[in-house]
Amino acid sequence: MSLHFSVLASGSTGNAIFVSDGDQSLLVDAGLSGKKMESLFQEIDRDIHNLSGILVTHEHSDHIKGLGVLARKYKLPIYANAKTWRAMDGLIGQVSTDQQFHFEIGENKTFGSIDVESFGVSHDAAEPMFYVFHQGDKKLTLITDTGYVSDRMKGIIKNSQAFVFESNHDVEMLRMGRYPWSVKRRILSDVGHVSNEDAALAIADVIGDQTERIYLAHLSLDNNMKEIARMSVSQVLAEKDIDVKEQIKLYDTDPNRPTSIIYV
């Protein structure tokens, strides 16, 4: 079966993405409670028992909240880099050593027909990284939780059929919002989160002839809205002569509801 995925949840309150080839299935992050994660799997009609493993991006709670619970209950392997494993110590409870696997930045691992490539991002975590999923000529990129998108990152993710791309905040909403200045400064920094406009500029550089779908992800509940993110990204892409209706399509993600299953 061809490569397919669902963004189970995306946002400040929790993140999780399901990726599968029909034989091997992977979960990227488990940032919601174990109970909520189980209900999200029911919504997409998939069985957690069939997961081949959980890939971790970094140790922030909105990415690992349900990790230990799911790993223990369903005996699932967890893949993370060495620094993230150390940072998660004490945060996810006891996980059997035979369920702990290392997946370092720049490595490739194969699960069935899927080759998974990891790459580093710029975020205030121990060693944050995200993933590109390859199956033949199909390519799916997941990239959130980064303060900026470097040329190195762009080279790795370029011309994917589908992107799950961070569009975290509207800069003016953030500046005028209720957060203390220290938090605002962190979000706006090079180890914070990508704004709508910066996401659009990066997207313009990485889309190619194969690109069909872009899912705007990890939207701030306080400093963004789906309509604003879509409008901002569309506007910038239009200025770059990229048609978001004919050439590519933009899609929303949600903090509480999964997207439908999408075939790459």
Stockholm file with secondary structure:
# STOCKHOLM 1.0

chainA/1-264         MSLHFSVLASGSTGNAIFVSDGDQSLLVDAGLSGKKMESLFQEIDRDIHNLSGILVTHEHSDHIKGLGVLARKYKLPIYANAKTWRAMDGLIGQVSTDQQFHFEIGENKTFGSIDVESFGVSHDAAEPMFYVFHQGDKKLTLITDTGYVSDRMKGIIKNSQAFVFESNHDVEMLRMGRYPWSVKRRILSDVGHVSNEDAALAIADVIGDQTERIYLAHLSLDNNMKEIARMSVSQVLAEKDIDVKEQIKLYDTDPNRPTSIIYV
#=GR chainA/1-264 SS CCCEEEEEECSTTCCEEEEECSSSEEEECCCSCHHHHHHHHHHTTCCGGGCCEEECCCCCHHHHTTHHHHHHHHTCCEEECHHHHHHHTTTSCCCCGGGEEECCTTCEEEETTEEEEEEECCCSSSSCEEEEEEETTEEEEEECSCSCCCHHHHHHHTTCSEEEEECCBCHHHHHHSSSCHHHHHHHHSTTSCCBHHHHHHHHHHHCCTTCCEEEEECCCTTTCCHHHHHHHHHHHHHHTTCCTTTTCEEEECCSSSCCCCEEC
#=GC SS_cons         CCCEEEEEECSTTCCEEEEECSSSEEEECCCSCHHHHHHHHHHTTCCGGGCCEEECCCCCHHHHTTHHHHHHHHTCCEEECHHHHHHHTTTSCCCCGGGEEECCTTCEEEETTEEEEEEECCCSSSSCEEEEEEETTEEEEEECSCSCCCHHHHHHHTTCSEEEEECCBCHHHHHHSSSCHHHHHHHHSTTSCCBHHHHHHHHHHHCCTTCCEEEEECCCTTTCCHHHHHHHHHHHHHHTTCCTTTTCEEEECCSSSCCCCEEC
//
